[in-house]
Every structure is written in structure tokens, then in C-alpha cells.
Amino acid sequence: MNSSRKEFIAEAEDLLQESQNLILEIQDTYSTGINPDTINALFRTMHTLKGVSGLFGLQGVTKLSHALETLMDDVRLGRIEVKESVVSFLFKNLDILRGLVEAAGNDGEEEDIAAYLKDIENFRNRQKDQEEAISPEAVIDPSIMRVLTEYEEHRLRANMKDGKGLYLAKAVFSLDIFDTALANMTGTIKSMGELISTLPTSSNVPDGSIGFNLMFGSNRPLAELKKEINVDIDILSESRTAKAAPAALIEEGPVEKAASTVGPVAVQKIQDSHLKSTSTTVRVDIEKLDRILNTIGELTLAKGAVRRIGVELVETCGHSSLVQDVHKITQTLEKRLSELQEQVLEIRMVPIGQIFSRLAQIVRRYAREIGKQIDLVMYGEETELDKFLAEEIVDPLMHLIRNSMDHGIEMPEERKAKGKKESGTITLKAYQKGNHVVVEVGDDGAGINLDKVRKKAIEKGLIDDDVELEQKDIVNFIFAPGFSTKDVVTDISGRGVGMDVVKEKLSALGGFADVTTKTDAGSTFMVTLPITLAIIKALIVRVGPEQFAVPLSSMSETLIVEQKDIRTIEWKEVYYLRGEMLPMVRVSRFFGLQGEDNERSFAVVVGFGERRVGLLFDELYGQHEIVIKSLGEYLKKLRGFAGAAEIGKHEVILVLDIEALIDESLFRQKGAVHV
């Protein structure tokens, strides 16, 4: 894909995201009163998408966005009333647009959209509704009516229909400050009502100034309006039946006439002042940042080599002035390289609220499909996460939300019978925990039926009938491939796919999911992820002849363990750490390596909460900064390894997948089949 096409895809995705947020806002407010600015913003977004897609010859995106722009024009002009069917139709076509843009990004063939265009046309014809006949000409001066646009006339009628008073504010500003002064006044008017029209005028305007007539509707008293706006205000209409007070005629309706009274020099200054962009942001392709991080990774290896050379120089040459210079240069290089790494990683960070807003659409859409009343509550939208990770966790979070909606939250009648409110609640929460970000998906539904899960696990041969498991271990069976307790397959869930995908995806990202549940109180899925997958710190360890890397983010402490202190309880090895039983895993035995038979071993405690284990190694070498590289397609299914890294004199070592080790070891020790 060429660079210009990439820029279009990025621009189109931003426009689609903005459109989705606007439709969500319309959905939340259409029953109580939509802000006209929201309707206009969605209209402009479709118009912009039509324009940028047309530049790249994407006829499908251009035609469809044009058809939706026309639909939104009908809405903004009051020809179509906004209701649930309109919102659902907009969501449906937004998904179609997103699919067309995605196909363009993958250089796929353009889809035939004739059926989509016909669907939009038919929908417009069905939804068009004749606006209540209100004649503003009876109360508004004809000279004002002549200069209003069709949209402004529609908003004028809408304000009269709502019974608002109509007013005309007359303002005169000096040419050197009129832009900011006018912006401040329009902001004040919008806070007290709706600004319908802003028209320049030259009537009674002194030289070096510019005048405006601002028509607006409001329910506020005239005295309060004059006090806040602080200019002369004429009453055009107090109510639907009131006679309009005499209003000043607008002598020069067209903007061009008003501009001509200002003078060519002043006009040129105004135009020139807008040539400079006020934005200081630059859109950067994530692949470019990845390349920078790869370079930083190579520099990190070079930094380690310089440090090693400095140590060797001390051993051979002593502490000479040359050796001291090398030491100082090494310290400076380490400091600046660390700063550069932090700055690049900061650029990659995005607020997780961007992901939450997409998930909100899923909740609203599927709630209607399955006939459940669901409220969505979000916390911690400002929590930042690496851009790559943020995009990769969309599918896992979507699966968790669908699971909560279909399996968790009961139907309204069932909730009412239990003494709950009829509408269920799904909570999305994000927060930072050390070097990790935790995302919680919770619901106040029925909770997970542990007996049903255990029975299904026995049926599938995942566990023997006589094996006793704790609650958290039974719950973990829902992540098994093909596992589902749903008796009826729906479009939402029940096919036995989804939760195993969640587990596999999170493991590939260096994260994991934990579940808490309580009968009739609901369930909470806690997804824990590293903040970034870029350069990480790791502990280099040895088992027999092999070296491995253990990410520091997954560690809590290291121990020296005497072999005589390791006990065997029910065929599993444990170590009592500060009075608590810690399961131990011999990494040599796990990977089938020949370890050393020493009286003392080194234990690295990994994991969180109840999912903690001690990994036994023969030797710990120290901490290194590493860049994890993928094992490639051929070895990606190899369990227990997250990737490979280069250290020292270009030595390649494997990075342990701690979550996979914890998962497999705990299930092996409990006598269950691995899921």
C-alpha cells in the first residue's frame, strides 16, 4: 500500500470513529432533545469522507457516504424525524462503510453497493414526514426571511414549534478583534439557547468596525439575556401567537456585500490570519514507530556491548583515563537511550477510551437484538495503553462483553422476579497496576453456574469425575476450546468459540484473564496486559546448559530454596513462603532438560494473587533489557515461549511465556487435562 493510500485509510478511520461517537450521542439524546450541532457534525463528517474517498477513486465509499450525507441532510432539515429506526439504520450503514474502507486498505476489489444505495433511498422515502405547518413569515420581518438558508429556516421553525422566544442581537466589533469577540458572543448565546443565524450588516456601523445580527431562540427572560450577552436585543417573537416587535432591517443580506464594506486590506488581513494552522499534531503511521523501536533495540544491544568492552578494559588496562572516558560515554549513552525509548513509547500510547466507545455500540446494538435492557458504565477511559495492544484487545473485550450480555445478564422478567431492577448493568473499567494495565468487564447478572460448568467439563473429558477442584479452577474451564454451557446457539454466543480465542490472544500479548463470580450478583473478567510490548527488562536464568529470559513485569521476587524445604503434597511440590503454600515448578522437568542436582536452587516467584508459582532454575545471571522477536509462523504454536531475544555477544535466547507455564503447571498438578 502506498503512503498516500495509508494516509487516506488513517483519515477515513478517524472520520468513521467520529461518526460512531456522534451516532451514539444522537441515540442517547433523541428522546430528550438532540443538539442540532451533533446532527450537523455527522452531516459534515459524511461530506468529508465523500470528498477524501473521491480523491482516491474509491467509488463505493464515495457513493455510499454521499447517500448517507443526503440522509443526514433530510434529518438536519427536519424532513426525517430521528427515532430508534433511524439510529439503527445509521449504525448498520456505518459498519458497511467501515468494511469498504477496510477492503480498500487491504487492496481488495470494490464491492457492488447498488443494493446498499437502493436500501438508503427506500429508507428515506419511508421515513420522510411532513413538518408541522408553522408560518414564521407572520411574525418575522420578510427581509430577514429572505437571507436565511433552508437549514436556518428549518431551525427557526423548530424553535417556534418548541415555543421558544426569538431574538435578534445586534453587535458591532472592531476589525482587529472581531473574530475572537464574535466567537465569545456566539458561545454565550449557545449556552442560553440556540443560535439560528449570524448575518453581517453595515447598518449604523462606524469605519474600522464590522457589525453582525445574530438571531437565536431561547426560553430565558429578555432581561437575563441582555445582562449576559450585553448588547442590544430585539424581540422577534415571544411565543407562537405573540406579535413580533419591530426588527431592524438587514440591508445587506449577502455576505459578499458585508465584506465589501470592510475594505480590501482588512479582508486580506482576515484571510491571511487563517493561513497558519493552529494544530500542532502530526499523524504518524504505527509501522514507522515500530521501525524506530527496532532501531532502538539494536542500539540497546550496542550499548550492552560497549558496557561489556568497558568491563574488559578495566580487567586488562586498569582504571586509566581512557577507560574512565569509555565508562562516562557508556553512562551517557545509557541515559539518552533510555530517554529516547521512553519518548517513543509515550508517542505510541493512546487512551483506552477510544476502544470503550467502540464497545458501547456493541452493547447497545446487541441489547436490542436479544431483548434485554442493559446500561453501560465506563471508568478510567483516560488510562493509556500501547496503540498496538489497544487495537489487539478489541476482539477479546468484545467476546467478554457478548458473554456477559448473553450468559450473564438475565431477561427483564427474570431479574424482576429476583428483586433486581429490570435493566442490567455492564461495567467497563481500566486502570494502571505497576507496569500493567487492567481492564475489567463486569456485569450484575446471574453469575457463572459452577455445577453446570463442572458437568460440561466432565462430559468433554477435561476432568475426571472424582477430581476435586476449587471454584477458580472450575471457572477456568470456560476458556477451553469448544466449551459452552449454552443450550441454544444464537448470533451472540453458544457456538463454543470466543472464550478460548480470548485466552489465546491474551497469552500472545503477554497478558491473562482472571474471573470472579457470585451467584445472582454477577461476574467480573479482569484482563491484565503489559503497558507495552516494546523493549522490556528481563532476568536471564539458566537451566542445565540452556539460558532463558524471564520478563521482570511478571515477577514478584526471587528466592534461594533448599531442596530439603520443598515438600510434596498430593503429588505436587510446594514451598511454604511466609506461611503460605507456593506451588513449585521445575523448569528442567517441564521442558525435558537435564538440570543440575544441587542442594540449593534459585526460585523466581511469578504470577499474581492466587495464580502464583515458583519457577526453579539452576542459576540467575542478572537483569538485561531485551527486544522480544517473534518465533515466526513455524514455531508460533510452541507452548511455553513468548519469543526470542538477543543478548551479550549476539547470543539468542528464548523468552519464557510465564502465563502459559503457570496455566499448564497448575492444571498438571491438579490432575486435570490441560485446556
Buried (B, 14 or more C-beta within 10 A) or exposed (E): EEEEBBBBBBBBBBBBBBBBBBBBBBBBEBEEEBEBEBBBBBBBBBBBBBEBBBEBEBEBBBBBBBBBBBBBBBBBBBBBBBEEEBBBBBBBBBBBBBEBBBBBBEEEEEBEBEEBBEBBEEBBEEBEEEBEEBEBEEBBBEEBEEBBEEBBBBBBBBBBEEEBBBBBBBBBBEBEEBBEBBEEBBEBBEEBBBBBBBBBBBBEBEEEBBBBBBBBBBEBEBEEBBEEBEEEBBBBBBEEEEEBEEBBEBEBBEEEEBBEBBEEEBEEEBEEEEEEEEEEEEEEEBEEBBEBBBEBBEBBBEBBEBBEEBEEBBEEEEEEEEBEEBBEEBEEBBEEBBEBBEEBBEEBBBBBBBBBBBBBBBBBBBBBEBEBBBEBEBEBBEBBBBBBBBBBBBEBBBBBBBBBBBBBBBBBEEBEEEEBEEBBBBBBBBEEEEBBBBBBBBBBBBBBBBEEBBEBBBEBEBBEEEBEBEBBBBBBBBBBEEBBBBEEEEEBBBEBEBBBBBBEBBBBBBBBBBBBBEEEBBBBBBBBBBBBBBBBBBBBBBBBEBBBBBBBBBBEEBBEBEEEEBEEEEEBBBBEBEEEEBBBBBBBEBBEBEBEEEEEBBBBBBBBEEBBBBBBBBBBBEEBBBBBBEBEEEEEEEEBBBBBBBBBEEEEBBBBBBBBBBBBBBBBBBBBBEB
